[in-house]
Amino acid sequence: MEEHYLNLARHILENGTYKEDRTNTGTKSVFGYQMRFDLQKGFPLLTTKQVAFRLIKSELLWFLHGDTNIRYLLQNKNHIWDEWAFERYVKSDAYKGPDMTDFGNRAQQDADFNKVYKEEKKKFTTQIVEDEAFAEAFGTLGNVYGAQWRAWKTSQGETIDQLKNVIENIKKNPHSRRHIVTAWNPEDIPHMALPPCHMMFQFYVADGKLSCQLYQRSADVFLGVPFNIASYALLTHLIAHEVGLEVGEFVHTLGDAHIYSNHFEAIQTQLEREPKPLPNLKLNTEKKSIFDFEMEDIEVVDYNHHPRIKAPIAV
């Protein structure tokens, strides 16, 4: 199944259009692509490079908790959302440190500035963990995924727990075509640190199996997509466990699928590697609700992989 991902990367490199982007990094991009992963054949955690499953499960649990503050992530040594919270902080009136204008690009191009940037960001993340009031003020990312999934605000001032409702509806009416959760809330977009990339997903029940299709508007193929595949595969496993179904397929539909120009060399290295057998997922079956799962209740077993490949994130 890993070949589906590798074929996507090859397709973009060979057929993609070069485009400028919000981060000023530049990408090769294609529009409209779909991959299908049979979850009965193994857990789709890439083996051609090491993918940190610990980060995937802590981020998904963060979403499931309805949390939008990076403090929980940092407490679990997960730094994948740091840049967006830090960017908000350095643009605020409360920040009194060195000038961080255009810090994302400058950090990549200027070694001295990069050192200062890392020092300032470390101070920021340390204070988020140690100071609850500071975390409340500057650790929030706006109403990103967790808020939309678990507490969508209505025009009547009420909230909708989309994820809980979908799970209950799968139990009561499995063949419904309305098992949908959306994170794309136009009213909240301007106030989010980053508008949702993986923006809508739908569940489908057939032959005693639960399948999930994700629509992802923007897909960072080297860094982001491996996380997204594993995250939604894990979500499908968790919900299937709660509703008493086997897992079926994870269908990943991409809008703008792109490889950043500063990832070309890294992904070429990955494409030269031979995939290994996929690992398996192990859940604590004593937990009945997906909202009760903690880090220690989820693990992958028999994960054999090639070494990690480092690449910068585009902010």
C-alpha positions, 0 to 999 in steps of 0.5 A: 500500500505504501506504493500509493503514496510513493506513486503520488510523489513520483506523479508530482515530480514528473507532472506537477506545475511549479507554483508560488505559494503563501510561504514563498518557498515554491512548490510542484503541485497537482490538483485532484488525486486519490489514494486508497488504503485497505486497512485490513492489510496493515496499518499505513505508517510509511516505512521508507522513512521513519514517521513518528507515530507518537506525534500522530497519536498525541495530535489526534488525541488533542483533536478528540479532546476538542483542545486548541491549545498547544500546551497538551501537545508540548506536555507530550513532547509534540512540537508540530504546531509550535511555529503557528502559535509562536508566529501569533505570539511574536506578532502580538504587543506582548512580545518584547524580544528580537525582531521576528519579521518574516521569521520563517524564511529568514530562519532558513536563510540566515544561520545567525538569525536561525539561532536566535529564532530557535532560542526565542521559540524554546523560551516560548514553548517552555513558558507555555508548559510552565505558566498556565496563564501564559499558555491560556493567553498565547498557546491557543490557535483559534478554533482549529480542528478540535473545536470544530469537531467537538464544539461547532458554534451555531448562529443560535449560540449552541454547540454541535459535537459533530464527532460524537453525533457521527459515532452515535449515528453510525451505531443507530443508522449505519447505512446513512450517507450523512456520517460527515464531520467538517472542520471548514467553518468560514466564519472562523477561518480568519481567526485560525492560526492555520485554516484546516488542510484536512477539512472534511471526512465521511464514514461509510459502512458496508459488509460489517466494515467501516471506511473513511474518506478524507477530503484534504484541500492542501497537502504537503506531500513530504511532511504532512501527508504521511501524518494525515494518512496514519492519523485518519487510519487511526481515527477509523480504527478507533471509531470502528472499535467503538461501534463494533465494526471491522476496518475497511478502507481509508480513501484519501482525496487531495485537492492541491497536492504539492511538494515544496521545493526545499523537499525535492532532494529529501523525497528523491532519497525516499523514493530510492528506498524499498518499502518494508512490510507495514506494521499493525495497530494495537489498541487497549480493547478495555477502553470502549469510547474513543474519548477515553483513550490515552497515549498508552492505550495506542501503539504500533507493533512490528514497525520496521522502517528506513531512517528518518529524513529531515526537512524544514517545515514551510510556515 
